[in-house]
Amino acid sequence: MNDERASQAGSIAFAGALGALAGAALAGHRGARAAGAGAALGAVALGAGEAVARARQRPGEIPALWQRIAVSGAMAAPLGWLAGRSAGPLAVGTVSGAVAGALGLRPQKVALGPVVGAAVGAAATARPLPAAAVASAAVVTYRTLAALLFRDAQVSLLAEEVPAESLPFVVPREARSRYVGTGYVKELAETIGGTYTADAPDVGIVGSLDELAGPDFDPAGTHPLVREFYEHTARFELDIVPEWRTWVRPGYLLYRTLLARPLGQANVPMNQREAQRGVRGRIDTIVPDLPDATAVRGWIRSFSDTDEPIYVGIYTTYRHGDRGYVSVGFPLPHASFTATLAPYARPGGGLVLTSESDLDHPGHYLTYVDPGSRDLTALAVHGFAERLDVYVEDGALRAEHAFSVFGLPFLVLRYTMTRKTR
């Protein structure tokens, strides 16, 4: 209870400080005295709003939408003030709306943001307003319209500070530094103990396909080559052909430059020319010292020429009811992004793993891992979906890994898997 009160007090204090900064930016064009009054008013208004929102917040909910919109508008004000020193209202409004739209992720929101921002900026040009007010108004207007037009939740709070055992579909393996990289499993072994093996021979991303048996998947009907790939992944090398949809390329290039490469995680090849550098796959393992502990299998894919990381995924299986599932955790700094996939049989002995399911567990989850208690705070990421289809065609082992967001396909990774010759 004391920790909860301390957390609420910290949130209210942060909101008050943000409100003060916004109030000063909004009123600063009228002089120092007005800026001081604006800061005081902003601190009281946003701090009080945060207190009310937190008091009304129910377990499993994120703070109220109206307060989140107010906070985003407050954050935009000082940034707009800075931008206004070298840009006019139209540019400030358009950029503010575009940034807010981009944070919405959904393509429709990305397109809506700059349109709303430009409209607010044009209106501010006709009746001159300070840049801080333009930026704040653009963000608040955009977020209000987006909330009215797109009512299905993009993200929902699934659990807050709960033991890992209560979320079996989450892989609670975080990175303890700002960089994940190909050495992640080795660093994890130094933290949790156990016997670490780099590039373990003849191991698979799952121990046995029998662990995935259920009403929609009978492992006995799986093609021997598909089973071998999953149970002995280290025997195979992969050729990859990425197919990006045109509309997502600019956003992905920005994400890759600013986040993926500095993070050493989720750095998918941009095109076939880049993929021709070659992809190296290896599985690092940790065998725990305690008999009841779970072994760690980390499938690490990197570019062959530089060992620059592409993906670092921790693969696990578990059973719930009469079904088995695959959960893949992608470590992030103090967090993990988990894809939990349900297995389905494919004609011809193939296997489909997908997050598109009416079952409760499949989906995508962004989870913060408390470094002290190891408790989890998890968000369910709605709208993001993936499907991995592994099959044999004309004697060759192939896979298609398709991704979509809000029903819009944006990437297909096509793989050809062949046994290593050495």
CORGI-V668295 format. One record per helix or strand. SS is the DSSP state (helix for helix, strand for strand). FROM is the first residue (numbers start at 1). LEN is the number of residues. If there is no record, write none. Layout:
# CORGI-V668295
SS & FROM & LEN
SS & FROM & LEN
This chain:
# CORGI-V668295
helix & 2 & 29
helix & 32 & 25
helix & 65 & 19
helix & 89 & 15
helix & 107 & 20
helix & 131 & 19
strand & 155 & 8
helix & 164 & 3
strand & 175 & 1
helix & 184 & 9
strand & 195 & 3
helix & 209 & 4
strand & 214 & 1
strand & 217 & 1
helix & 219 & 3
helix & 224 & 8
helix & 233 & 3
strand & 236 & 9
helix & 246 & 18
helix & 272 & 4
strand & 279 & 9
strand & 296 & 8
strand & 309 & 12
strand & 323 & 11
strand & 335 & 12
strand & 350 & 5
strand & 363 & 7
strand & 376 & 6
strand & 384 & 10
strand & 396 & 10
strand & 408 & 12
